[in-house]
């Protein structure tokens, strides 16, 4: 069995006012064409964000999983980390998230 390969998997920007970190997990069912046909939260993050994430997941695409070279349905679990703390800087007092590395 060869697992599916991500083609497009954009994660929505959280619109959560609380400044903290969350870890969650979404489960997707990927069909033989590489389209997500079902998505559900198996480790919730935040009620408002969970809905956004599930809607986004239904638009994700993959190269389908292969069994003996033949496309096959696949259930995949994806970990998601959300950090709504402000980015660390000289102006931020209190908990913050490290700056993203330059690309």
RAUR-V547672 format. One record per run of one state. SS is the DSSP state (~ for helix, > for strand, _ for the rest). FROM is the first residue (numbers start at 1). TO is the last residue. If there is no record, write none. Layout:
SS;FROM;TO / SS;FROM;TO
This chain:
_;1;1 / >;2;2 / _;3;4 / >;5;8 / _;9;20 / >;21;30 / _;31;34 / >;35;43 / _;44;46 / ~;47;57 / _;58;60 / >;61;63 / _;64;64 / >;65;67 / _;68;69 / >;70;72 / _;73;73 / >;74;83 / _;84;86 / >;87;87 / _;88;96 / >;97;97 / _;98;103
